[in-house]
Amino acid sequence: MLVRGIGGIILVVLGAVWIAQGVGAMSGSAMSGHGQYAALGVVVALIGLFLLVRAWRVRNRDLGGRP
């Protein structure tokens, strides 16, 4: 549960940075202004969100909440 949550947070943040670089909002990198990195960032952020939701659901189940 903890590993999924931490991994999810890291992937969401990493995806957000890649999106910002890909659309040119964050400069100073070879990734800046290249749309494929923005698309990759969306995929990475979605995987991170999936991990966060899974961690949240497992936590609620373990605490006696609804699955």
C-alpha positions in Angstrom: 0.0 0.0 0.0 2.7 2.5 1.0 4.9 1.6 -2.0 2.0 2.1 -4.4 1.1 5.4 -2.9 4.7 6.7 -3.0 5.2 5.3 -6.5 2.0 6.9 -7.6 2.9 10.3 -6.2 6.3 10.2 -7.9 4.8 9.2 -11.3 2.2 11.9 -11.1 4.8 14.5 -10.4 7.2 13.2 -13.0 4.3 13.1 -15.6 3.4 16.7 -14.7 7.0 17.8 -15.3 7.2 16.0 -18.6 3.9 17.5 -19.7 5.1 21.0 -18.8 8.4 20.4 -20.7 6.7 18.9 -23.7 4.3 21.8 -24.1 7.1 24.4 -23.6 5.9 25.7 -20.3 9.2 24.6 -18.6 12.4 25.2 -20.5 16.0 24.3 -20.1 15.9 20.7 -21.2 16.2 18.7 -24.5 12.6 17.7 -23.8 11.3 21.3 -24.0 8.9 22.0 -26.7 8.6 18.4 -28.0 5.0 17.2 -28.0 5.8 13.5 -27.7 7.1 14.2 -24.2 3.8 15.8 -23.2 2.0 12.7 -24.5 4.4 10.4 -22.6 3.9 12.6 -19.5 0.1 12.1 -19.7 0.6 8.3 -19.8 3.0 8.3 -16.9 0.7 10.6 -14.8 -2.3 8.3 -15.5 -0.3 5.3 -14.3 0.6 7.2 -11.2 -3.1 8.1 -10.6 -4.0 4.4 -11.1 -1.5 3.4 -8.4 -2.8 6.1 -6.0 -6.4 4.9 -6.5 -5.3 1.3 -5.9 -3.4 2.3 -2.7 -6.4 4.3 -1.5 -8.8 1.4 -2.1 -6.5 -1.1 -0.4 -6.1 1.2 2.6 -9.9 1.7 2.9 -10.5 -2.1 2.7 -7.9 -2.7 5.4 -9.4 -0.1 7.7 -12.9 -1.6 7.3 -14.2 0.9 4.8 -16.0 0.2 1.6 -13.8 -1.3 -1.2 
